[in-house]
């Protein structure tokens, strides 16, 4: 029996969902949940606005990569609160 267009579309969506799940499973090393104090969250939001980035994880990822490029002395300097 032939499938309806609705059934074909539903199957396509399911395949796309599985493909995305497999892609993430291949790429992701781990997921981190971060609890932020209000002042820290406000600073994150300000950084997002200044960089015109909408996703917090994108900003955090860029900050990690940027910090990785610093020499040891500079890294210690920016992490001293």
PyMOL Python script that loads the backbone (N, CA, C, O; Angstrom):
from pymol import cmd

cmd.read_pdbstr("""\
ATOM      1  N   UNK A   1       0.838  -1.175   0.000  1.00  0.00           N
ATOM      2  CA  UNK A   1       0.000   0.000   0.000  1.00  0.00           C
ATOM      3  C   UNK A   1       0.896   1.256   0.000  1.00  0.00           C
ATOM      4  O   UNK A   1       1.876   1.313   0.743  1.00  0.00           O
ATOM      5  N   UNK A   2       0.578   2.209  -0.789  1.00  0.00           N
ATOM      6  CA  UNK A   2       1.371   3.431  -0.922  1.00  0.00           C
ATOM      7  C   UNK A   2       1.193   4.321   0.306  1.00  0.00           C
ATOM      8  O   UNK A   2       0.125   4.377   0.914  1.00  0.00           O
ATOM      9  N   UNK A   3       2.268   5.007   0.643  1.00  0.00           N
ATOM     10  CA  UNK A   3       2.229   5.914   1.792  1.00  0.00           C
ATOM     11  C   UNK A   3       1.694   7.263   1.354  1.00  0.00           C
ATOM     12  O   UNK A   3       1.872   7.696   0.216  1.00  0.00           O
ATOM     13  N   UNK A   4       1.032   7.911   2.300  1.00  0.00           N
ATOM     14  CA  UNK A   4       0.528   9.254   2.021  1.00  0.00           C
ATOM     15  C   UNK A   4       1.674  10.254   2.155  1.00  0.00           C
ATOM     16  O   UNK A   4       2.727   9.945   2.713  1.00  0.00           O
ATOM     17  N   UNK A   5       1.449  11.441   1.639  1.00  0.00           N
ATOM     18  CA  UNK A   5       2.456  12.494   1.743  1.00  0.00           C
ATOM     19  C   UNK A   5       2.747  12.807   3.210  1.00  0.00           C
ATOM     20  O   UNK A   5       3.890  13.075   3.579  1.00  0.00           O
ATOM     21  N   UNK A   6       1.715  12.773   4.033  1.00  0.00           N
ATOM     22  CA  UNK A   6       1.881  13.045   5.459  1.00  0.00           C
ATOM     23  C   UNK A   6       2.780  11.992   6.112  1.00  0.00           C
ATOM     24  O   UNK A   6       3.647  12.327   6.919  1.00  0.00           O
ATOM     25  N   UNK A   7       2.572  10.722   5.764  1.00  0.00           N
ATOM     26  CA  UNK A   7       3.389   9.644   6.318  1.00  0.00           C
ATOM     27  C   UNK A   7       4.847   9.761   5.858  1.00  0.00           C
ATOM     28  O   UNK A   7       5.771   9.564   6.648  1.00  0.00           O
ATOM     29  N   UNK A   8       5.041  10.082   4.586  1.00  0.00           N
ATOM     30  CA  UNK A   8       6.399  10.251   4.063  1.00  0.00           C
ATOM     31  C   UNK A   8       7.122  11.406   4.764  1.00  0.00           C
ATOM     32  O   UNK A   8       8.297  11.294   5.111  1.00  0.00           O
ATOM     33  N   UNK A   9       6.406  12.512   4.966  1.00  0.00           N
ATOM     34  CA  UNK A   9       6.990  13.678   5.631  1.00  0.00           C
ATOM     35  C   UNK A   9       7.340  13.341   7.083  1.00  0.00           C
ATOM     36  O   UNK A   9       8.395  13.741   7.576  1.00  0.00           O
ATOM     37  N   UNK A  10       6.467  12.616   7.757  1.00  0.00           N
ATOM     38  CA  UNK A  10       6.714  12.225   9.139  1.00  0.00           C
ATOM     39  C   UNK A  10       7.952  11.329   9.229  1.00  0.00           C
ATOM     40  O   UNK A  10       8.760  11.486  10.144  1.00  0.00           O
ATOM     41  N   UNK A  11       8.107  10.403   8.300  1.00  0.00           N
ATOM     42  CA  UNK A  11       9.276   9.532   8.275  1.00  0.00           C
ATOM     43  C   UNK A  11      10.551  10.338   7.991  1.00  0.00           C
ATOM     44  O   UNK A  11      11.604  10.064   8.566  1.00  0.00           O
ATOM     45  N   UNK A  12      10.449  11.328   7.106  1.00  0.00           N
ATOM     46  CA  UNK A  12      11.595  12.188   6.799  1.00  0.00           C
ATOM     47  C   UNK A  12      12.025  12.970   8.034  1.00  0.00           C
ATOM     48  O   UNK A  12      13.218  13.096   8.311  1.00  0.00           O
ATOM     49  N   UNK A  13      11.061  13.490   8.768  1.00  0.00           N
ATOM     50  CA  UNK A  13      11.384  14.226   9.997  1.00  0.00           C
ATOM     51  C   UNK A  13      12.072  13.321  11.015  1.00  0.00           C
ATOM     52  O   UNK A  13      13.017  13.740  11.684  1.00  0.00           O
ATOM     53  N   UNK A  14      11.606  12.100  11.130  1.00  0.00           N
ATOM     54  CA  UNK A  14      12.207  11.138  12.056  1.00  0.00           C
ATOM     55  C   UNK A  14      13.643  10.810  11.629  1.00  0.00           C
ATOM     56  O   UNK A  14      14.530  10.713  12.477  1.00  0.00           O
ATOM     57  N   UNK A  15      13.874  10.642  10.342  1.00  0.00           N
ATOM     58  CA  UNK A  15      15.237  10.391   9.847  1.00  0.00           C
ATOM     59  C   UNK A  15      16.140  11.586  10.123  1.00  0.00           C
ATOM     60  O   UNK A  15      17.288  11.411  10.531  1.00  0.00           O
ATOM     61  N   UNK A  16      15.630  12.809   9.903  1.00  0.00           N
ATOM     62  CA  UNK A  16      16.404  14.021  10.168  1.00  0.00           C
ATOM     63  C   UNK A  16      16.756  14.128  11.650  1.00  0.00           C
ATOM     64  O   UNK A  16      17.872  14.512  12.002  1.00  0.00           O
ATOM     65  N   UNK A  17      15.807  13.791  12.509  1.00  0.00           N
ATOM     66  CA  UNK A  17      16.032  13.839  13.946  1.00  0.00           C
ATOM     67  C   UNK A  17      17.118  12.846  14.341  1.00  0.00           C
ATOM     68  O   UNK A  17      18.002  13.175  15.133  1.00  0.00           O
ATOM     69  N   UNK A  18      17.059  11.646  13.800  1.00  0.00           N
ATOM     70  CA  UNK A  18      18.069  10.635  14.094  1.00  0.00           C
ATOM     71  C   UNK A  18      19.435  11.081  13.585  1.00  0.00           C
ATOM     72  O   UNK A  18      20.449  10.878  14.253  1.00  0.00           O
ATOM     73  N   UNK A  19      19.458  11.684  12.411  1.00  0.00           N
ATOM     74  CA  UNK A  19      20.709  12.161  11.842  1.00  0.00           C
ATOM     75  C   UNK A  19      21.324  13.219  12.750  1.00  0.00           C
ATOM     76  O   UNK A  19      22.531  13.187  12.991  1.00  0.00           O
ATOM     77  N   UNK A  20      20.537  14.143  13.253  1.00  0.00           N
ATOM     78  CA  UNK A  20      21.029  15.192  14.150  1.00  0.00           C
ATOM     79  C   UNK A  20      21.539  14.581  15.451  1.00  0.00           C
ATOM     80  O   UNK A  20      22.573  15.002  15.969  1.00  0.00           O
ATOM     81  N   UNK A  21      20.823  13.594  15.982  1.00  0.00           N
ATOM     82  CA  UNK A  21      21.258  12.942  17.220  1.00  0.00           C
ATOM     83  C   UNK A  21      22.590  12.228  17.014  1.00  0.00           C
ATOM     84  O   UNK A  21      23.455  12.278  17.888  1.00  0.00           O
ATOM     85  N   UNK A  22      22.765  11.569  15.880  1.00  0.00           N
ATOM     86  CA  UNK A  22      24.022  10.887  15.573  1.00  0.00           C
ATOM     87  C   UNK A  22      25.160  11.888  15.400  1.00  0.00           C
ATOM     88  O   UNK A  22      26.281  11.647  15.849  1.00  0.00           O
ATOM     89  N   UNK A  23      24.866  13.014  14.743  1.00  0.00           N
ATOM     90  CA  UNK A  23      25.875  14.054  14.542  1.00  0.00           C
ATOM     91  C   UNK A  23      26.359  14.587  15.888  1.00  0.00           C
ATOM     92  O   UNK A  23      27.561  14.733  16.109  1.00  0.00           O
ATOM     93  N   UNK A  24      25.421  14.876  16.779  1.00  0.00           N
ATOM     94  CA  UNK A  24      25.789  15.385  18.104  1.00  0.00           C
ATOM     95  C   UNK A  24      26.549  14.334  18.910  1.00  0.00           C
ATOM     96  O   UNK A  24      27.492  14.661  19.630  1.00  0.00           O
ATOM     97  N   UNK A  25      26.140  13.083  18.788  1.00  0.00           N
ATOM     98  CA  UNK A  25      26.830  12.013  19.508  1.00  0.00           C
ATOM     99  C   UNK A  25      28.282  11.897  19.057  1.00  0.00           C
ATOM    100  O   UNK A  25      29.157  11.602  19.871  1.00  0.00           O
ATOM    101  N   UNK A  26      28.550  12.125  17.773  1.00  0.00           N
ATOM    102  CA  UNK A  26      29.915  12.073  17.243  1.00  0.00           C
ATOM    103  C   UNK A  26      30.746  13.273  17.689  1.00  0.00           C
ATOM    104  O   UNK A  26      31.936  13.130  17.968  1.00  0.00           O
ATOM    105  N   UNK A  27      30.131  14.449  17.759  1.00  0.00           N
ATOM    106  CA  UNK A  27      30.872  15.685  18.000  1.00  0.00           C
ATOM    107  C   UNK A  27      31.040  16.054  19.466  1.00  0.00           C
ATOM    108  O   UNK A  27      32.096  16.551  19.859  1.00  0.00           O
ATOM    109  N   UNK A  28      30.028  15.821  20.274  1.00  0.00           N
ATOM    110  CA  UNK A  28      30.060  16.295  21.660  1.00  0.00           C
ATOM    111  C   UNK A  28      30.956  15.429  22.536  1.00  0.00           C
ATOM    112  O   UNK A  28      30.876  14.201  22.515  1.00  0.00           O
ATOM    113  N   UNK A  29      31.803  16.090  23.297  1.00  0.00           N
ATOM    114  CA  UNK A  29      32.638  15.394  24.268  1.00  0.00           C
ATOM    115  C   UNK A  29      31.860  15.231  25.576  1.00  0.00           C
ATOM    116  O   UNK A  29      31.838  14.160  26.183  1.00  0.00           O
ATOM    117  N   UNK A  30      31.226  16.328  25.986  1.00  0.00           N
ATOM    118  CA  UNK A  30      30.402  16.306  27.196  1.00  0.00           C
ATOM    119  C   UNK A  30      29.521  17.540  27.234  1.00  0.00           C
ATOM    120  O   UNK A  30      29.701  18.487  26.468  1.00  0.00           O
ATOM    121  N   UNK A  31      28.575  17.500  28.137  1.00  0.00           N
ATOM    122  CA  UNK A  31      27.671  18.619  28.339  1.00  0.00           C
ATOM    123  C   UNK A  31      27.878  19.115  29.766  1.00  0.00           C
ATOM    124  O   UNK A  31      27.977  18.316  30.697  1.00  0.00           O
ATOM    125  N   UNK A  32      27.941  20.432  29.936  1.00  0.00           N
ATOM    126  CA  UNK A  32      28.181  21.014  31.253  1.00  0.00           C
ATOM    127  C   UNK A  32      26.999  21.893  31.642  1.00  0.00           C
ATOM    128  O   UNK A  32      26.583  22.761  30.876  1.00  0.00           O
ATOM    129  N   UNK A  33      26.465  21.665  32.830  1.00  0.00           N
ATOM    130  CA  UNK A  33      25.408  22.514  33.368  1.00  0.00           C
ATOM    131  C   UNK A  33      26.075  23.523  34.296  1.00  0.00           C
ATOM    132  O   UNK A  33      26.850  23.144  35.174  1.00  0.00           O
ATOM    133  N   UNK A  34      25.780  24.794  34.105  1.00  0.00           N
ATOM    134  CA  UNK A  34      26.418  25.849  34.892  1.00  0.00           C
ATOM    135  C   UNK A  34      25.351  26.659  35.618  1.00  0.00           C
ATOM    136  O   UNK A  34      24.423  27.176  34.996  1.00  0.00           O
ATOM    137  N   UNK A  35      25.487  26.765  36.927  1.00  0.00           N
ATOM    138  CA  UNK A  35      24.621  27.637  37.717  1.00  0.00           C
ATOM    139  C   UNK A  35      25.316  28.986  37.838  1.00  0.00           C
ATOM    140  O   UNK A  35      26.478  29.055  38.237  1.00  0.00           O
ATOM    141  N   UNK A  36      24.610  30.054  37.496  1.00  0.00           N
ATOM    142  CA  UNK A  36      25.201  31.392  37.526  1.00  0.00           C
ATOM    143  C   UNK A  36      24.534  32.261  38.586  1.00  0.00           C
ATOM    144  O   UNK A  36      23.314  32.250  38.752  1.00  0.00           O
ATOM    145  N   UNK A  37      25.367  33.012  39.297  1.00  0.00           N
ATOM    146  CA  UNK A  37      24.829  34.030  40.182  1.00  0.00           C
ATOM    147  C   UNK A  37      24.300  35.168  39.314  1.00  0.00           C
ATOM    148  O   UNK A  37      24.685  35.289  38.151  1.00  0.00           O
ATOM    149  N   UNK A  38      23.430  35.994  39.864  1.00  0.00           N
ATOM    150  CA  UNK A  38      22.805  37.061  39.079  1.00  0.00           C
ATOM    151  C   UNK A  38      23.822  38.009  38.469  1.00  0.00           C
ATOM    152  O   UNK A  38      23.690  38.384  37.304  1.00  0.00           O
ATOM    153  N   UNK A  39      24.829  38.402  39.228  1.00  0.00           N
ATOM    154  CA  UNK A  39      25.834  39.336  38.706  1.00  0.00           C
ATOM    155  C   UNK A  39      26.641  38.705  37.569  1.00  0.00           C
ATOM    156  O   UNK A  39      26.971  39.374  36.590  1.00  0.00           O
ATOM    157  N   UNK A  40      26.956  37.416  37.706  1.00  0.00           N
ATOM    158  CA  UNK A  40      27.692  36.714  36.654  1.00  0.00           C
ATOM    159  C   UNK A  40      26.841  36.583  35.404  1.00  0.00           C
ATOM    160  O   UNK A  40      27.338  36.756  34.291  1.00  0.00           O
ATOM    161  N   UNK A  41      25.572  36.279  35.580  1.00  0.00           N
ATOM    162  CA  UNK A  41      24.663  36.175  34.448  1.00  0.00           C
ATOM    163  C   UNK A  41      24.529  37.522  33.737  1.00  0.00           C
ATOM    164  O   UNK A  41      24.480  37.579  32.509  1.00  0.00           O
ATOM    165  N   UNK A  42      24.471  38.594  34.507  1.00  0.00           N
ATOM    166  CA  UNK A  42      24.369  39.929  33.909  1.00  0.00           C
ATOM    167  C   UNK A  42      25.608  40.236  33.068  1.00  0.00           C
ATOM    168  O   UNK A  42      25.509  40.834  31.997  1.00  0.00           O
ATOM    169  N   UNK A  43      26.785  39.817  33.567  1.00  0.00           N
ATOM    170  CA  UNK A  43      28.021  40.030  32.804  1.00  0.00           C
ATOM    171  C   UNK A  43      28.017  39.196  31.519  1.00  0.00           C
ATOM    172  O   UNK A  43      28.457  39.664  30.468  1.00  0.00           O
ATOM    173  N   UNK A  44      27.521  37.965  31.609  1.00  0.00           N
ATOM    174  CA  UNK A  44      27.424  37.118  30.419  1.00  0.00           C
ATOM    175  C   UNK A  44      26.496  37.751  29.389  1.00  0.00           C
ATOM    176  O   UNK A  44      26.818  37.789  28.201  1.00  0.00           O
ATOM    177  N   UNK A  45      25.360  38.241  29.835  1.00  0.00           N
ATOM    178  CA  UNK A  45      24.402  38.895  28.933  1.00  0.00           C
ATOM    179  C   UNK A  45      25.027  40.131  28.297  1.00  0.00           C
ATOM    180  O   UNK A  45      24.835  40.381  27.107  1.00  0.00           O
ATOM    181  N   UNK A  46      25.776  40.906  29.083  1.00  0.00           N
ATOM    182  CA  UNK A  46      26.439  42.094  28.543  1.00  0.00           C
ATOM    183  C   UNK A  46      27.465  41.709  27.473  1.00  0.00           C
ATOM    184  O   UNK A  46      27.547  42.351  26.426  1.00  0.00           O
ATOM    185  N   UNK A  47      28.250  40.652  27.745  1.00  0.00           N
ATOM    186  CA  UNK A  47      29.230  40.190  26.754  1.00  0.00           C
ATOM    187  C   UNK A  47      28.533  39.740  25.483  1.00  0.00           C
ATOM    188  O   UNK A  47      28.991  40.040  24.380  1.00  0.00           O
ATOM    189  N   UNK A  48      27.422  39.018  25.630  1.00  0.00           N
ATOM    190  CA  UNK A  48      26.655  38.559  24.467  1.00  0.00           C
ATOM    191  C   UNK A  48      26.179  39.744  23.633  1.00  0.00           C
ATOM    192  O   UNK A  48      26.245  39.707  22.404  1.00  0.00           O
ATOM    193  N   UNK A  49      25.704  40.782  24.291  1.00  0.00           N
ATOM    194  CA  UNK A  49      25.239  41.972  23.581  1.00  0.00           C
ATOM    195  C   UNK A  49      26.384  42.685  22.882  1.00  0.00           C
ATOM    196  O   UNK A  49      26.253  43.096  21.729  1.00  0.00           O
ATOM    197  N   UNK A  50      27.509  42.834  23.578  1.00  0.00           N
ATOM    198  CA  UNK A  50      28.662  43.518  22.989  1.00  0.00           C
ATOM    199  C   UNK A  50      29.194  42.774  21.770  1.00  0.00           C
ATOM    200  O   UNK A  50      29.627  43.399  20.802  1.00  0.00           O
ATOM    201  N   UNK A  51      29.163  41.447  21.813  1.00  0.00           N
ATOM    202  CA  UNK A  51      29.658  40.635  20.693  1.00  0.00           C
ATOM    203  C   UNK A  51      28.577  40.310  19.671  1.00  0.00           C
ATOM    204  O   UNK A  51      28.853  39.716  18.629  1.00  0.00           O
ATOM    205  N   UNK A  52      27.335  40.708  19.982  1.00  0.00           N
ATOM    206  CA  UNK A  52      26.186  40.404  19.123  1.00  0.00           C
ATOM    207  C   UNK A  52      26.050  38.899  18.876  1.00  0.00           C
ATOM    208  O   UNK A  52      25.863  38.449  17.746  1.00  0.00           O
ATOM    209  N   UNK A  53      26.148  38.142  19.964  1.00  0.00           N
ATOM    210  CA  UNK A  53      26.000  36.687  19.931  1.00  0.00           C
ATOM    211  C   UNK A  53      24.758  36.342  20.745  1.00  0.00           C
ATOM    212  O   UNK A  53      24.580  36.837  21.858  1.00  0.00           O
ATOM    213  N   UNK A  54      23.910  35.500  20.192  1.00  0.00           N
ATOM    214  CA  UNK A  54      22.623  35.203  20.828  1.00  0.00           C
ATOM    215  C   UNK A  54      22.658  34.022  21.798  1.00  0.00           C
ATOM    216  O   UNK A  54      21.842  33.955  22.717  1.00  0.00           O
ATOM    217  N   UNK A  55      23.584  33.100  21.605  1.00  0.00           N
ATOM    218  CA  UNK A  55      23.592  31.881  22.417  1.00  0.00           C
ATOM    219  C   UNK A  55      24.702  31.920  23.469  1.00  0.00           C
ATOM    220  O   UNK A  55      25.865  32.127  23.121  1.00  0.00           O
ATOM    221  N   UNK A  56      24.368  31.724  24.749  1.00  0.00           N
ATOM    222  CA  UNK A  56      25.381  31.745  25.801  1.00  0.00           C
ATOM    223  C   UNK A  56      26.494  30.719  25.584  1.00  0.00           C
ATOM    224  O   UNK A  56      27.665  31.004  25.833  1.00  0.00           O
ATOM    225  N   UNK A  57      26.122  29.526  25.119  1.00  0.00           N
ATOM    226  CA  UNK A  57      27.140  28.494  24.920  1.00  0.00           C
ATOM    227  C   UNK A  57      28.145  28.898  23.846  1.00  0.00           C
ATOM    228  O   UNK A  57      29.300  28.474  23.892  1.00  0.00           O
ATOM    229  N   UNK A  58      27.720  29.713  22.878  1.00  0.00           N
ATOM    230  CA  UNK A  58      28.628  30.188  21.839  1.00  0.00           C
ATOM    231  C   UNK A  58      29.661  31.137  22.439  1.00  0.00           C
ATOM    232  O   UNK A  58      30.845  31.052  22.113  1.00  0.00           O
ATOM    233  N   UNK A  59      29.218  32.036  23.311  1.00  0.00           N
ATOM    234  CA  UNK A  59      30.138  32.962  23.977  1.00  0.00           C
ATOM    235  C   UNK A  59      31.120  32.187  24.858  1.00  0.00           C
ATOM    236  O   UNK A  59      32.324  32.437  24.818  1.00  0.00           O
ATOM    237  N   UNK A  60      30.613  31.264  25.639  1.00  0.00           N
ATOM    238  CA  UNK A  60      31.459  30.490  26.545  1.00  0.00           C
ATOM    239  C   UNK A  60      32.492  29.690  25.755  1.00  0.00           C
ATOM    240  O   UNK A  60      33.658  29.624  26.143  1.00  0.00           O
ATOM    241  N   UNK A  61      32.071  29.092  24.663  1.00  0.00           N
ATOM    242  CA  UNK A  61      32.978  28.323  23.821  1.00  0.00           C
ATOM    243  C   UNK A  61      34.087  29.221  23.251  1.00  0.00           C
ATOM    244  O   UNK A  61      35.254  28.831  23.236  1.00  0.00           O
ATOM    245  N   UNK A  62      33.725  30.410  22.789  1.00  0.00           N
ATOM    246  CA  UNK A  62      34.721  31.340  22.251  1.00  0.00           C
ATOM    247  C   UNK A  62      35.680  31.824  23.334  1.00  0.00           C
ATOM    248  O   UNK A  62      36.874  31.986  23.084  1.00  0.00           O
ATOM    249  N   UNK A  63      35.154  32.056  24.540  1.00  0.00           N
ATOM    250  CA  UNK A  63      36.019  32.482  25.648  1.00  0.00           C
ATOM    251  C   UNK A  63      37.015  31.383  26.014  1.00  0.00           C
ATOM    252  O   UNK A  63      38.176  31.671  26.302  1.00  0.00           O
ATOM    253  N   UNK A  64      36.572  30.140  26.005  1.00  0.00           N
ATOM    254  CA  UNK A  64      37.477  29.019  26.300  1.00  0.00           C
ATOM    255  C   UNK A  64      38.595  28.955  25.263  1.00  0.00           C
ATOM    256  O   UNK A  64      39.767  28.824  25.614  1.00  0.00           O
ATOM    257  N   UNK A  65      38.230  29.048  23.993  1.00  0.00           N
ATOM    258  CA  UNK A  65      39.242  28.984  22.936  1.00  0.00           C
ATOM    259  C   UNK A  65      40.188  30.190  23.004  1.00  0.00           C
ATOM    260  O   UNK A  65      41.390  30.057  22.776  1.00  0.00           O
ATOM    261  N   UNK A  66      39.633  31.362  23.317  1.00  0.00           N
ATOM    262  CA  UNK A  66      40.471  32.548  23.463  1.00  0.00           C
ATOM    263  C   UNK A  66      41.425  32.425  24.641  1.00  0.00           C
ATOM    264  O   UNK A  66      42.598  32.783  24.528  1.00  0.00           O
ATOM    265  N   UNK A  67      40.940  31.927  25.759  1.00  0.00           N
ATOM    266  CA  UNK A  67      41.783  31.749  26.943  1.00  0.00           C
ATOM    267  C   UNK A  67      42.881  30.722  26.674  1.00  0.00           C
ATOM    268  O   UNK A  67      43.990  30.846  27.195  1.00  0.00           O
ATOM    269  N   UNK A  68      42.581  29.735  25.883  1.00  0.00           N
ATOM    270  CA  UNK A  68      43.562  28.701  25.565  1.00  0.00           C
ATOM    271  C   UNK A  68      44.770  29.280  24.815  1.00  0.00           C
ATOM    272  O   UNK A  68      45.878  28.755  24.924  1.00  0.00           O
ATOM    273  N   UNK A  69      44.559  30.345  24.067  1.00  0.00           N
ATOM    274  CA  UNK A  69      45.645  30.968  23.296  1.00  0.00           C
ATOM    275  C   UNK A  69      46.561  31.844  24.143  1.00  0.00           C
ATOM    276  O   UNK A  69      47.637  32.233  23.687  1.00  0.00           O
ATOM    277  N   UNK A  70      46.152  32.156  25.360  1.00  0.00           N
ATOM    278  CA  UNK A  70      46.951  33.021  26.230  1.00  0.00           C
ATOM    279  C   UNK A  70      48.157  32.271  26.790  1.00  0.00           C
ATOM    280  O   UNK A  70      48.125  31.052  26.952  1.00  0.00           O
ATOM    281  N   UNK A  71      49.220  33.020  27.083  1.00  0.00           N
ATOM    282  CA  UNK A  71      50.346  32.397  27.778  1.00  0.00           C
ATOM    283  C   UNK A  71      49.940  32.206  29.240  1.00  0.00           C
ATOM    284  O   UNK A  71      48.932  32.747  29.694  1.00  0.00           O
ATOM    285  N   UNK A  72      50.739  31.432  29.962  1.00  0.00           N
ATOM    286  CA  UNK A  72      50.386  31.082  31.346  1.00  0.00           C
ATOM    287  C   UNK A  72      50.206  32.302  32.243  1.00  0.00           C
ATOM    288  O   UNK A  72      49.287  32.349  33.060  1.00  0.00           O
ATOM    289  N   UNK A  73      51.083  33.286  32.088  1.00  0.00           N
ATOM    290  CA  UNK A  73      51.008  34.483  32.936  1.00  0.00           C
ATOM    291  C   UNK A  73      49.715  35.264  32.681  1.00  0.00           C
ATOM    292  O   UNK A  73      49.051  35.700  33.621  1.00  0.00           O
ATOM    293  N   UNK A  74      49.368  35.436  31.408  1.00  0.00           N
ATOM    294  CA  UNK A  74      48.143  36.166  31.060  1.00  0.00           C
ATOM    295  C   UNK A  74      46.911  35.413  31.528  1.00  0.00           C
ATOM    296  O   UNK A  74      45.948  36.015  32.002  1.00  0.00           O
ATOM    297  N   UNK A  75      46.943  34.100  31.393  1.00  0.00           N
ATOM    298  CA  UNK A  75      45.807  33.283  31.829  1.00  0.00           C
ATOM    299  C   UNK A  75      45.610  33.412  33.336  1.00  0.00           C
ATOM    300  O   UNK A  75      44.483  33.554  33.809  1.00  0.00           O
ATOM    301  N   UNK A  76      46.696  33.362  34.079  1.00  0.00           N
ATOM    302  CA  UNK A  76      46.589  33.516  35.546  1.00  0.00           C
ATOM    303  C   UNK A  76      46.071  34.893  35.900  1.00  0.00           C
ATOM    304  O   UNK A  76      45.288  35.043  36.838  1.00  0.00           O
ATOM    305  N   UNK A  77      46.506  35.911  35.150  1.00  0.00           N
ATOM    306  CA  UNK A  77      46.082  37.290  35.420  1.00  0.00           C
ATOM    307  C   UNK A  77      44.576  37.455  35.225  1.00  0.00           C
ATOM    308  O   UNK A  77      43.921  38.081  36.058  1.00  0.00           O
ATOM    309  N   UNK A  78      44.023  36.920  34.167  1.00  0.00           N
ATOM    310  CA  UNK A  78      42.594  37.126  33.926  1.00  0.00           C
ATOM    311  C   UNK A  78      41.704  36.242  34.789  1.00  0.00           C
ATOM    312  O   UNK A  78      40.507  36.502  34.915  1.00  0.00           O
ATOM    313  N   UNK A  79      42.283  35.190  35.390  1.00  0.00           N
ATOM    314  CA  UNK A  79      41.468  34.312  36.236  1.00  0.00           C
ATOM    315  C   UNK A  79      41.587  34.667  37.713  1.00  0.00           C
ATOM    316  O   UNK A  79      40.946  34.033  38.551  1.00  0.00           O
ATOM    317  N   UNK A  80      42.390  35.663  38.043  1.00  0.00           N
ATOM    318  CA  UNK A  80      42.491  36.123  39.421  1.00  0.00           C
ATOM    319  C   UNK A  80      41.354  37.107  39.681  1.00  0.00           C
ATOM    320  O   UNK A  80      41.267  38.157  39.044  1.00  0.00           O
ATOM    321  N   UNK A  81      40.495  36.754  40.615  1.00  0.00           N
ATOM    322  CA  UNK A  81      39.339  37.606  40.910  1.00  0.00           C
ATOM    323  C   UNK A  81      39.637  38.587  42.005  1.00  0.00           C
ATOM    324  O   UNK A  81      38.772  39.379  42.376  1.00  0.00           O
TER     325      UNK A  81
END
""", "prot")
cmd.dss("prot")
cmd.show_as("cartoon", "prot")
cmd.util.cbc("prot")
cmd.orient("prot")
